């Protein structure tokens, strides 16, 4: 290095002849470049010195107006811990390296607004280690706070209605129940559902349905009192927590809520929509010991209200018989899950015979549960519970697997497989069975899929694709329990079914009951006009066999002709005849 360069270094001047920047200058420039503002606070004299970025960051035109910490503190929002408290009331002592501090607060600018800043730095002590000065940096964090506030809002409030979301509503219900249990006040919980929202979706579209939900929420809000809590519990359901409300008042309150929605049409972007709601309510703490129990019982009351048709309300009342049924359902569900896991679900095979020859042409697969002690439970003991609790899909899937296994092991056998309404829309069930049948067309030719008539009535458009899929694979489709739901034959033709099974309730006492005789005769005649073979179920004696033959029924099924058996006989007579089972 030459002498000129050495001299430049000593006086802080670059070789170019310009002054060199010191470390403090470089640091301040870097702070300013990222939009932050550096400061130094001489605590004893209460003097604040600011870097160049302070004016823009704080929105203060004359920086001399905050040249003391007292002036600066006067602009800070009152909430939170101040810099003064963090530093001057610190219990720490500076041993030479300074003591760090960090806080966030809002400060008022010269334009009437408030700005969020992050304040980070170190304070340094005097000879006694107590705070004497502080050096720090302010950073603008308005955008970060907006994001955090939005996250808090989304975690607290329903995005569509602005009401409490399900999580926060449950927390509010917990608080209300704790207060009630401590004896401070009674409370109540209402579960309110918009009636027939699916119809509004279909008729007007989802956007109009959303408008309806928002309007209903606003009307319920208008009737809620201070201290009450209203939230969106689910898609079309609202939860309302009523403080200081006893059981005697619930009926009147529910009626006012229903009337507030019922008496005014909802004006939507596509015109006026008439809306009603139904409600189930429960008094607390008397009828529930936990939030989950309160929700379940309010839901139970709501279901009861909907069973009374729309625009109804029910106040939950305890029932010993209902509790016994609930406990039984829980026990049965546990047994069912265990049986599925232990592979104790079996098929019982009941023959369907040709009415003329008496020969078995097909076996219906009836589900059974083998208990640990070896006893066998019929479907009536657990299938209704499985349907009610949403477990029927698991059961149907296992029975389908067993039926396919039987068809593979017994190429001489034809089977009929029952499918619940829920399972017809179960993608996994459909794809699994379709893959089995596509891999071996011989299985499909020996399989009939039975759908109950009630499902066919309610879901005829959805079932069309289901029926077409499996008929194309080679299966036959039967309508079970025909006559119980009064399906039109037009629907049967639309579904393109292959077989009609007459509901057994019309076969009971057939010989002595003229009404049943007329009904069966009418069904058979109509079915023959559509070239649909018929099966009569629940056949119980020889007289019924003869009468059903005379009425033209092609196939018969019932305990008189063969009880369900846990295993198949050694061989089955071959069948030829109607396309239904051919």
C-alpha positions as CSV (number, residue, x, y, z in Angstrom):
1,X,0.0,0.0,0.0
2,X,1.5,3.4,-1.0
3,X,1.7,6.5,1.4
4,X,-1.3,8.2,-0.2
5,X,-3.5,5.2,0.5
6,X,-2.2,4.9,4.1
7,X,-2.9,8.6,4.7
8,X,-6.4,8.3,3.3
9,X,-7.1,5.4,5.7
10,X,-6.0,7.5,8.7
11,X,-8.3,10.5,7.9
12,X,-11.3,8.4,6.8
13,X,-11.0,9.4,3.2
14,X,-11.1,6.9,0.3
15,X,-8.4,6.9,-2.2
16,X,-10.8,8.6,-4.6
17,X,-10.7,11.7,-2.5
18,X,-14.2,11.1,-1.0
19,X,-14.7,10.6,2.7
20,X,-15.0,7.0,3.8
21,X,-18.2,6.0,5.6
22,X,-17.8,4.8,9.1
23,X,-19.4,1.6,10.5
24,X,-22.2,3.6,12.1
25,X,-23.0,5.3,8.8
26,X,-23.1,2.0,6.9
27,X,-25.4,0.5,9.5
28,X,-27.8,3.4,9.4
29,X,-27.9,3.4,5.6
30,X,-28.7,-0.4,5.6
31,X,-31.5,0.2,8.1
32,X,-32.9,3.0,6.0
33,X,-32.7,0.9,2.8
34,X,-35.1,-1.7,4.2
35,X,-37.5,1.0,5.4
36,X,-36.7,0.7,9.1
37,X,-35.9,3.6,11.4
38,X,-33.0,3.6,13.9
39,X,-33.0,5.6,17.2
40,X,-30.9,6.2,20.2
41,X,-32.4,7.1,23.6
42,X,-30.4,8.8,26.3
43,X,-32.5,7.8,29.2
44,X,-31.2,10.1,31.9
45,X,-31.6,13.2,29.7
46,X,-34.7,11.8,28.0
47,X,-33.4,12.6,24.5
48,X,-34.4,10.6,21.4
49,X,-32.2,10.8,18.3
50,X,-33.7,9.5,15.1
51,X,-32.3,8.1,11.9
52,X,-33.4,9.4,8.5
53,X,-36.1,6.7,8.0
54,X,-38.2,7.8,11.0
55,X,-40.2,10.5,9.2
56,X,-41.6,8.1,6.5
57,X,-42.0,5.1,8.8
58,X,-43.9,6.9,11.5
59,X,-45.8,9.4,9.3
60,X,-44.6,12.4,11.4
61,X,-43.6,15.4,9.4
62,X,-41.5,17.2,12.1
63,X,-39.3,14.7,13.9
64,X,-38.4,17.3,16.5
65,X,-41.9,16.8,17.9
66,X,-40.8,13.4,19.2
67,X,-37.3,14.3,20.4
68,X,-38.0,13.0,23.9
69,X,-39.4,9.6,24.9
70,X,-42.2,11.4,26.8
71,X,-43.3,13.0,23.5
72,X,-43.0,9.6,21.7
73,X,-44.9,7.7,24.4
74,X,-47.9,10.2,24.1
75,X,-48.5,8.9,20.6
76,X,-48.5,5.2,21.6
77,X,-51.8,3.3,22.0
78,X,-52.5,2.6,25.6
79,X,-52.7,-1.2,25.3
80,X,-49.7,-3.4,25.9
81,X,-46.3,-3.0,27.6
82,X,-44.4,0.2,26.8
83,X,-40.7,0.5,26.0
84,X,-40.2,2.5,29.2
85,X,-41.6,-0.4,31.3
86,X,-39.5,-3.0,29.5
87,X,-36.3,-1.1,30.0
88,X,-36.6,1.2,33.1
89,X,-38.5,-1.4,35.1
90,X,-36.4,-4.3,34.0
91,X,-35.1,-6.6,36.8
92,X,-32.0,-7.3,34.7
93,X,-28.6,-5.6,35.0
94,X,-26.2,-4.8,32.1
95,X,-22.9,-6.5,32.6
96,X,-21.3,-5.0,29.6
97,X,-23.0,-6.5,26.5
98,X,-26.3,-4.7,26.9
99,X,-29.8,-6.2,27.6
100,X,-32.1,-7.0,24.6
101,X,-35.7,-5.9,24.4
102,X,-38.5,-6.5,21.9
103,X,-42.1,-5.3,21.8
104,X,-44.9,-4.3,19.4
105,X,-47.4,-1.5,19.6
106,X,-49.4,1.1,17.7
107,X,-48.4,4.7,17.3
108,X,-50.5,7.6,16.0
109,X,-49.2,9.4,12.9
110,X,-49.9,13.0,11.8
111,X,-52.8,11.9,9.5
112,X,-55.1,10.5,12.1
113,X,-54.1,6.9,11.6
114,X,-52.5,4.3,13.8
115,X,-49.4,2.3,12.6
116,X,-48.2,-1.0,14.0
117,X,-44.4,-1.1,14.6
118,X,-42.0,-3.7,15.9
119,X,-39.5,-2.2,18.4
120,X,-36.2,-4.2,18.9
121,X,-33.0,-3.1,20.5
122,X,-30.6,-3.2,23.5
123,X,-30.3,-1.0,26.4
124,X,-27.0,-0.3,28.1
125,X,-26.3,0.4,31.7
126,X,-24.3,3.0,33.5
127,X,-21.7,2.3,36.1
128,X,-24.3,0.8,38.4
129,X,-25.7,-1.5,35.6
130,X,-29.0,0.4,35.6
131,X,-30.5,1.5,32.2
132,X,-28.6,4.6,30.9
133,X,-29.2,4.4,27.1
134,X,-30.9,2.3,24.5
135,X,-30.3,1.8,20.8
136,X,-33.0,0.2,18.7
137,X,-34.8,-0.1,15.4
138,X,-38.4,0.3,14.5
139,X,-40.0,-1.7,11.7
140,X,-43.4,-1.2,10.1
141,X,-45.5,-4.4,10.6
142,X,-49.0,-3.2,9.5
143,X,-49.2,-5.8,6.8
144,X,-48.2,-8.6,9.1
145,X,-50.8,-7.5,11.6
146,X,-53.5,-7.5,9.0
147,X,-52.6,-11.0,8.0
148,X,-52.6,-12.1,11.6
149,X,-55.9,-10.4,12.3
150,X,-57.4,-12.1,9.2
151,X,-56.1,-15.5,10.4
152,X,-57.7,-14.8,13.8
153,X,-60.9,-13.8,12.1
154,X,-61.0,-16.9,10.0
155,X,-60.4,-19.1,13.0
156,X,-63.2,-17.4,14.9
157,X,-65.9,-16.4,12.4
158,X,-67.7,-18.2,9.6
159,X,-66.5,-16.8,6.3
160,X,-70.0,-16.6,4.7
161,X,-72.1,-15.2,7.5
162,X,-69.6,-13.5,9.7
163,X,-71.1,-15.4,12.7
164,X,-69.1,-17.5,15.1
165,X,-67.8,-20.7,13.5
166,X,-68.5,-24.1,14.8
167,X,-65.3,-24.3,16.9
168,X,-65.9,-20.9,18.6
169,X,-69.5,-21.6,19.1
170,X,-68.7,-24.8,20.9
171,X,-66.3,-22.8,23.1
172,X,-69.0,-20.3,23.9
173,X,-71.4,-23.2,24.7
174,X,-68.7,-24.6,27.1
175,X,-68.5,-21.3,28.9
176,X,-72.3,-21.1,29.1
177,X,-72.5,-24.6,30.5
178,X,-69.8,-24.0,33.1
179,X,-71.6,-20.8,34.3
180,X,-74.9,-22.8,34.5
181,X,-73.3,-25.7,36.4
182,X,-71.9,-23.3,38.9
183,X,-75.4,-22.0,39.5
184,X,-74.9,-18.5,38.3
185,X,-77.7,-18.7,35.7
186,X,-79.7,-21.1,33.5
187,X,-79.0,-21.2,29.8
188,X,-80.3,-22.9,26.7
189,X,-79.0,-24.0,23.3
190,X,-81.0,-24.0,20.0
191,X,-80.0,-25.7,16.8
192,X,-81.8,-24.1,13.9
193,X,-81.9,-25.5,10.4
194,X,-83.0,-23.9,7.1
195,X,-85.8,-26.1,5.7
196,X,-85.4,-27.6,2.2
197,X,-82.1,-25.9,1.4
198,X,-81.4,-28.6,-1.1
199,X,-84.5,-27.6,-3.1
200,X,-83.4,-24.0,-3.1
201,X,-80.0,-25.1,-4.4
202,X,-81.7,-27.1,-7.2
203,X,-84.1,-24.4,-8.1
204,X,-82.0,-21.2,-7.9
205,X,-78.3,-22.3,-7.5
206,X,-75.8,-22.3,-4.8
207,X,-75.3,-18.6,-4.8
208,X,-78.9,-18.0,-3.9
209,X,-78.8,-20.7,-1.2
210,X,-75.8,-18.8,0.2
211,X,-77.8,-15.6,0.2
212,X,-80.6,-17.4,2.1
213,X,-78.2,-18.6,4.7
214,X,-76.8,-15.1,5.2
215,X,-80.3,-13.5,5.5
216,X,-81.4,-16.1,8.0
217,X,-78.3,-15.5,10.0
218,X,-79.0,-11.7,10.0
219,X,-82.6,-12.3,11.1
220,X,-81.5,-14.5,14.0
221,X,-78.9,-11.9,15.0
222,X,-81.6,-9.3,15.2
223,X,-83.5,-11.3,17.8
224,X,-80.4,-12.3,19.8
225,X,-79.8,-10.4,23.1
226,X,-76.6,-9.0,24.4
227,X,-74.7,-11.9,26.0
228,X,-76.3,-14.5,23.6
229,X,-74.0,-16.2,21.1
230,X,-75.0,-17.1,17.6
231,X,-72.9,-19.2,15.2
232,X,-73.0,-21.3,12.1
233,X,-73.0,-24.9,13.2
234,X,-73.0,-26.5,9.8
235,X,-74.1,-25.9,6.2
236,X,-77.7,-25.0,6.8
237,X,-77.6,-25.0,10.6
238,X,-77.2,-22.3,13.2
239,X,-76.5,-22.6,16.9
240,X,-77.9,-20.1,19.3
241,X,-76.7,-20.0,23.0
242,X,-79.2,-18.2,25.2
243,X,-78.0,-16.9,28.5
244,X,-80.4,-16.5,31.4
245,X,-83.1,-18.6,29.8
246,X,-85.1,-21.4,31.5
247,X,-86.9,-24.3,30.0
248,X,-90.3,-22.7,30.3
249,X,-89.3,-19.9,28.0
250,X,-87.8,-22.1,25.2
251,X,-91.0,-22.8,23.4
252,X,-92.0,-19.1,23.1
253,X,-88.5,-18.1,22.0
254,X,-88.3,-20.8,19.4
255,X,-91.7,-19.7,17.9
256,X,-90.5,-16.1,17.7
257,X,-87.4,-17.2,15.8
258,X,-89.4,-19.3,13.4
259,X,-91.9,-16.5,12.8
260,X,-89.1,-13.9,12.2
261,X,-87.9,-16.1,9.3
262,X,-91.3,-17.3,8.1
263,X,-93.1,-14.0,7.9
264,X,-90.7,-12.2,5.5
265,X,-89.5,-13.5,2.2
266,X,-85.8,-13.3,1.4
267,X,-85.0,-11.0,-1.4
268,X,-82.2,-12.6,-3.5
269,X,-80.4,-11.6,-6.7
270,X,-82.8,-13.9,-8.5
271,X,-86.0,-12.8,-6.8
272,X,-87.9,-13.4,-3.6
273,X,-87.6,-16.8,-1.9
274,X,-89.9,-18.0,0.8
275,X,-87.9,-19.6,3.7
276,X,-88.7,-21.4,6.9
277,X,-86.6,-22.9,9.6
278,X,-87.0,-25.7,12.1
279,X,-85.4,-25.8,15.6
280,X,-84.5,-28.2,18.3
281,X,-83.6,-26.8,21.7
282,X,-82.3,-28.0,25.1
283,X,-82.3,-26.4,28.6
284,X,-79.0,-26.3,30.4
285,X,-77.5,-27.6,32.6
286,X,-80.5,-29.8,33.5
287,X,-80.5,-32.1,30.4
288,X,-76.9,-32.3,29.4
289,X,-73.6,-32.8,31.3
290,X,-71.2,-32.0,28.5
291,X,-71.1,-29.9,25.3
292,X,-71.1,-33.0,23.1
293,X,-74.2,-34.3,24.9
294,X,-75.9,-30.9,24.6
295,X,-75.2,-30.8,20.9
296,X,-76.4,-34.4,20.4
297,X,-79.6,-33.8,22.2
298,X,-80.3,-30.6,20.4
299,X,-79.7,-32.5,17.2
300,X,-82.2,-35.1,18.3
301,X,-84.8,-32.5,19.1
302,X,-84.2,-30.9,15.6
303,X,-84.7,-34.3,13.9
304,X,-88.0,-34.7,15.8
305,X,-89.0,-31.2,14.7
306,X,-88.3,-32.0,11.1
307,X,-90.4,-35.1,11.3
308,X,-93.3,-32.9,12.1
309,X,-92.7,-31.3,8.7
310,X,-91.0,-27.9,8.2
311,X,-91.4,-24.8,10.3
312,X,-91.6,-26.7,13.6
313,X,-89.7,-26.7,16.9
314,X,-89.2,-29.3,19.6
315,X,-87.8,-28.8,23.1
316,X,-85.7,-31.8,24.3
317,X,-87.2,-33.8,27.1
318,X,-85.5,-36.8,28.6
319,X,-86.9,-40.3,27.9
320,X,-85.8,-43.5,29.6
321,X,-86.8,-45.6,26.7
322,X,-84.9,-43.3,24.3
323,X,-81.8,-43.6,26.4
324,X,-82.1,-47.4,26.5
325,X,-82.4,-47.4,22.7
326,X,-79.4,-45.1,22.3
327,X,-77.3,-47.3,24.6
328,X,-78.4,-50.4,22.7
329,X,-77.5,-48.7,19.4
330,X,-74.0,-47.9,20.7
331,X,-73.5,-51.5,21.9
332,X,-74.7,-52.9,18.6
333,X,-72.4,-50.6,16.7
334,X,-69.5,-51.7,18.8
335,X,-70.4,-55.4,18.2
336,X,-70.7,-54.8,14.5
337,X,-67.3,-53.1,14.1
338,X,-65.7,-55.9,16.1
339,X,-67.5,-58.5,14.0
340,X,-66.3,-56.9,10.8
341,X,-62.7,-56.7,12.1
342,X,-62.9,-60.3,13.3
343,X,-64.5,-61.5,10.0
344,X,-67.6,-62.8,11.8
345,X,-70.0,-61.3,9.2
346,X,-71.4,-64.2,7.2
347,X,-73.9,-64.8,4.4
348,X,-77.0,-66.9,4.9
349,X,-78.4,-68.2,1.6
350,X,-82.2,-68.4,1.1
351,X,-83.5,-70.1,-2.0
352,X,-85.7,-68.4,-4.6
353,X,-87.6,-71.2,-6.5
354,X,-89.4,-71.5,-9.7
355,X,-93.2,-71.3,-9.0
356,X,-94.0,-74.1,-11.4
357,X,-91.2,-76.6,-10.9
358,X,-90.2,-75.8,-7.3
359,X,-86.5,-75.9,-8.3
360,X,-84.1,-73.4,-6.8
361,X,-83.0,-70.9,-9.4
362,X,-81.1,-68.4,-7.3
363,X,-80.1,-67.7,-3.7
364,X,-80.5,-64.4,-1.9
365,X,-77.6,-63.3,0.2
366,X,-78.8,-62.4,3.7
367,X,-76.3,-60.9,6.1
368,X,-75.7,-62.6,9.5
369,X,-73.4,-61.9,12.5
370,X,-71.7,-64.8,14.2
371,X,-71.3,-63.9,17.9
372,X,-68.2,-65.0,19.9
373,X,-70.2,-67.7,21.5
374,X,-71.2,-69.1,18.1
375,X,-74.8,-67.9,18.2
376,X,-76.0,-66.3,14.9
377,X,-77.8,-62.9,14.8
378,X,-80.2,-62.2,12.0
379,X,-80.0,-58.9,10.1
380,X,-82.9,-57.3,12.0
381,X,-80.7,-57.2,15.1
382,X,-78.0,-54.9,13.6
383,X,-78.8,-53.7,10.1
384,X,-81.2,-50.9,11.2
385,X,-78.6,-49.6,13.6
386,X,-75.9,-49.8,10.9
387,X,-78.2,-47.7,8.6
388,X,-78.9,-45.2,11.4
389,X,-75.3,-44.7,12.4
390,X,-73.9,-44.7,8.9
391,X,-72.2,-48.1,9.2
392,X,-74.2,-49.8,6.5
393,X,-71.6,-49.1,3.8
394,X,-69.0,-51.2,5.7
395,X,-71.5,-54.0,6.0
396,X,-72.5,-53.9,2.4
397,X,-68.8,-53.9,1.3
398,X,-68.1,-57.1,3.4
399,X,-71.2,-58.9,2.1
400,X,-70.3,-58.0,-1.5
401,X,-66.8,-59.5,-1.0
402,X,-68.3,-62.7,0.5
403,X,-70.8,-62.9,-2.4
404,X,-68.0,-62.6,-5.0
405,X,-66.0,-65.3,-3.1
406,X,-69.0,-67.6,-3.2
407,X,-69.6,-67.1,-6.9
408,X,-65.9,-67.9,-7.6
409,X,-66.0,-71.1,-5.5
410,X,-69.4,-72.3,-6.8
411,X,-69.8,-71.8,-10.6
412,X,-73.1,-73.6,-10.4
413,X,-74.7,-71.0,-8.1
414,X,-76.6,-67.8,-8.9
415,X,-76.8,-65.1,-6.1
416,X,-78.9,-62.1,-5.4
417,X,-77.2,-59.3,-3.5
418,X,-79.0,-56.5,-1.5
419,X,-77.7,-53.0,-1.7
420,X,-78.7,-50.1,0.6
421,X,-79.5,-46.7,-0.8
422,X,-76.4,-45.2,0.7
423,X,-74.2,-47.9,-1.0
424,X,-75.6,-47.2,-4.4
425,X,-73.7,-43.9,-4.3
426,X,-70.6,-45.3,-2.6
427,X,-67.8,-44.9,-5.2
428,X,-65.5,-47.5,-3.5
429,X,-68.2,-50.2,-3.4
430,X,-69.2,-49.6,-7.0
431,X,-65.6,-49.5,-8.4
432,X,-64.6,-52.6,-6.4
433,X,-67.6,-54.7,-7.6
434,X,-67.2,-53.4,-11.1
435,X,-63.5,-54.4,-11.2
436,X,-64.4,-57.9,-9.9
437,X,-67.1,-58.3,-12.6
438,X,-65.0,-56.9,-15.4
439,X,-62.2,-59.4,-14.7
440,X,-64.6,-62.3,-14.9
441,X,-67.8,-61.8,-16.9
442,X,-69.1,-65.2,-15.7
443,X,-69.6,-63.7,-12.2
444,X,-71.8,-60.9,-13.5
445,X,-74.1,-63.3,-15.4
446,X,-74.8,-65.1,-12.1
447,X,-75.4,-62.0,-10.0
448,X,-78.6,-60.1,-9.3
449,X,-78.4,-56.7,-7.5
450,X,-81.4,-55.9,-5.4
451,X,-82.4,-52.2,-4.8
452,X,-85.3,-51.4,-2.4
453,X,-88.3,-49.6,-3.9
454,X,-88.0,-46.7,-1.5
455,X,-84.5,-46.0,-2.8
456,X,-85.7,-46.2,-6.4
457,X,-88.5,-43.7,-5.7
458,X,-86.2,-41.1,-4.1
459,X,-83.2,-41.4,-6.3
460,X,-84.4,-42.6,-9.6
461,X,-82.2,-40.1,-11.6
462,X,-79.0,-41.1,-9.6
463,X,-79.8,-44.8,-9.9
464,X,-80.1,-44.7,-13.6
465,X,-76.3,-44.6,-14.0
466,X,-75.8,-47.3,-11.3
467,X,-78.2,-49.7,-13.0
468,X,-76.8,-49.0,-16.4
469,X,-73.2,-49.7,-15.2
470,X,-73.9,-53.1,-13.8
471,X,-76.4,-54.2,-16.5
472,X,-73.7,-53.4,-19.0
473,X,-71.3,-55.6,-17.1
474,X,-73.9,-58.5,-17.3
475,X,-75.7,-58.3,-14.0
476,X,-79.5,-58.3,-13.5
477,X,-81.2,-55.6,-11.4
478,X,-84.2,-56.3,-9.2
479,X,-86.5,-53.9,-7.3
480,X,-87.0,-55.3,-3.8
481,X,-90.1,-54.7,-1.5
482,X,-92.1,-53.6,-4.5
483,X,-95.5,-52.1,-3.5
484,X,-94.3,-50.7,-0.2
485,X,-93.5,-47.3,-1.7
486,X,-95.9,-47.2,-4.7
487,X,-93.3,-46.8,-7.4
488,X,-94.7,-46.0,-10.8
489,X,-94.0,-48.6,-13.5
490,X,-92.7,-45.7,-15.6
491,X,-89.8,-45.4,-13.1
492,X,-89.2,-49.1,-13.4
493,X,-89.0,-48.8,-17.1
494,X,-86.7,-45.7,-16.8
495,X,-84.3,-47.8,-14.6
496,X,-84.6,-50.8,-17.0
497,X,-84.8,-53.3,-14.2
498,X,-85.1,-57.1,-14.8
499,X,-87.1,-58.4,-11.9
500,X,-89.8,-57.2,-9.4
501,X,-90.0,-58.7,-5.9
502,X,-93.4,-58.1,-4.4
503,X,-93.3,-56.9,-0.8
504,X,-94.0,-59.7,1.6
505,X,-96.6,-57.7,3.5
506,X,-99.0,-58.3,0.6
507,X,-98.4,-62.1,0.8
508,X,-99.2,-62.4,4.4
509,X,-102.7,-63.8,4.8
510,X,-103.1,-63.8,1.0
511,X,-105.5,-66.7,1.0
512,X,-108.0,-64.9,3.3
513,X,-107.3,-61.3,2.5
514,X,-109.2,-60.0,-0.6
515,X,-107.3,-56.7,-0.6
516,X,-104.0,-58.4,-0.7
517,X,-105.2,-60.7,-3.5
518,X,-106.3,-57.7,-5.5
519,X,-103.0,-55.9,-5.0
520,X,-100.9,-58.8,-5.9
521,X,-103.0,-59.6,-9.0
522,X,-102.7,-55.9,-10.1
523,X,-99.0,-55.9,-9.6
524,X,-98.5,-59.1,-11.5
525,X,-100.6,-58.0,-14.4
526,X,-98.8,-54.7,-14.7
527,X,-95.4,-56.4,-14.5
528,X,-96.4,-58.8,-17.2
529,X,-97.4,-55.9,-19.5
530,X,-93.8,-54.6,-19.0
531,X,-92.3,-58.1,-19.5
532,X,-91.0,-58.1,-15.9
533,X,-90.9,-61.4,-14.0
534,X,-92.1,-61.3,-10.4
535,X,-91.0,-62.9,-7.1
536,X,-93.3,-63.2,-4.1
537,X,-91.6,-62.9,-0.7
538,X,-92.6,-64.3,2.7
539,X,-94.4,-67.3,1.4
540,X,-95.4,-69.3,4.4
541,X,-97.7,-72.2,3.4
542,X,-98.9,-74.4,0.5
543,X,-102.2,-72.5,0.0
544,X,-100.2,-69.3,-0.7
545,X,-98.0,-71.2,-3.1
546,X,-101.0,-72.4,-5.1
547,X,-102.7,-68.9,-5.1
548,X,-99.5,-67.2,-6.2
549,X,-99.1,-69.7,-9.0
550,X,-102.6,-69.0,-10.1
551,X,-102.0,-65.3,-10.1
552,X,-99.1,-65.7,-12.4
553,X,-96.1,-65.1,-10.1
554,X,-93.0,-66.7,-11.6
555,X,-90.8,-67.2,-8.5
556,X,-91.4,-67.7,-4.8
557,X,-89.4,-67.1,-1.7
558,X,-90.1,-67.7,2.0
559,X,-89.5,-70.0,5.0
560,X,-92.0,-72.5,3.7
561,X,-89.8,-73.0,0.6
562,X,-86.5,-72.9,2.3
563,X,-85.0,-71.1,5.4
564,X,-81.8,-69.1,5.1
565,X,-78.8,-71.5,5.6
566,X,-75.2,-70.6,6.5
567,X,-74.0,-72.9,3.7
568,X,-75.0,-73.9,0.3
569,X,-76.1,-77.4,-0.7
570,X,-73.8,-79.5,-2.7
571,X,-75.3,-78.6,-6.1
572,X,-78.0,-76.4,-7.6
573,X,-80.3,-77.3,-10.4
574,X,-79.5,-75.4,-13.6
575,X,-81.9,-72.7,-14.6
576,X,-83.3,-71.6,-17.9
577,X,-86.1,-69.2,-18.5
578,X,-86.5,-65.4,-18.0
579,X,-83.7,-63.1,-18.8
580,X,-83.9,-61.9,-15.2
581,X,-81.9,-64.8,-13.9
582,X,-80.7,-66.5,-17.0
